[in-house]
Amino acid sequence: MPYVVGNAIEGYCVECKQDTVHTVLDIEGLLIRLVRCEKCRTEGPLKTPRSKTKAGLREVAAKRRTAPPRRRRRKAEDPAQIFRKLLVGKEVGRAKKYNPKADLEIGKVIKHPSFGIGVVVSMNEPQKASIAFEDGTRVLVCDRK
C-alpha cells in the first residue's frame, strides 16, 4: 500500500529513544523520505521500529531472561468438589436440622432448610461457624441462647 503525506506510521525516534507514531512529511516514489515524531516534534528520516528489528528483539529477550518468574495462580477448586471431599465417611442420613441455638462442632453434618446438607468446616468466632455446602461456604450463627 503506498503511503500518503499526512498519514501516521510507527517508527523509531532517535530523540525519544523509543518507538513512536510519526507523521509522513515527504515521499519519493514508494519510499518515505521524511517524517515528524508526534511526541517530540523532531523531523528526520524514517527509522525501522525497534520492535521489528533483530536488536530490538534481542533486547526484549534479554529483559525476559532477567525478569523474575511470574507467579502462577492457583486454580480455585470447585466448591462442590470440596463439599464432596468433606462428606466422605460421614453419615448424611444422621444430619441434624440446623438451629441457631444448636451447639456445632467441626466435622458435624447439618441439614439447613435453604442451603441443604452442609459440613461444619471451622468455628470463626464464639457464635459463628463456617459451613461448606454444595454451592459454597457460608458463615452461620450457632450456640445462641
WOHUNOR-V546964 format. One record per residue. SS is DSSP state (A for helix, B for strand, O for the rest). NEAR is the number of other ideal C-beta (glycine too) atoms within 12 Angstrom. Layout:
{{SS NEAR} {SS NEAR}}
//
This chain:
{{O 6} {O 12} {O 24} {O 15} {O 18} {O 15} {O 20} {B 20} {B 29} {B 25} {B 37} {B 28} {B 30} {O 21} {O 19} {O 21} {O 16} {B 21} {B 26} {B 28} {B 23} {B 37} {B 28} {B 28} {B 27} {B 21} {B 20} {B 15} {O 9} {O 10} {B 14} {B 29} {B 17} {B 23} {B 35} {B 28} {B 31} {O 22} {O 20} {O 17} {O 17} {O 22} {B 21} {B 22} {O 22} {O 32} {O 29} {O 21} {O 22} {A 23} {A 19} {A 15} {O 16} {A 12} {A 16} {A 20} {A 16} {A 14} {A 18} {A 18} {A 13} {A 12} {A 12} {A 13} {A 11} {A 10} {O 10} {O 8} {O 8} {O 7} {O 6} {O 6} {O 6} {O 6} {O 7} {O 9} {O 15} {O 14} {A 22} {A 18} {A 16} {A 23} {A 28} {A 19} {A 17} {A 30} {A 25} {O 14} {O 11} {O 22} {O 14} {A 20} {A 10} {A 12} {O 22} {B 23} {B 16} {O 28} {O 18} {O 19} {O 14} {O 24} {O 20} {O 33} {O 18} {O 19} {O 21} {O 27} {B 31} {B 36} {B 22} {B 28} {O 13} {O 13} {O 22} {B 24} {B 31} {B 39} {B 39} {B 34} {B 30} {B 21} {B 22} {B 19} {B 13} {O 13} {O 18} {B 20} {B 33} {B 24} {B 41} {B 37} {B 31} {O 24} {O 18} {B 21} {B 24} {B 26} {B 22} {B 32} {B 23} {O 31} {O 19} {O 15} {O 11}}
//
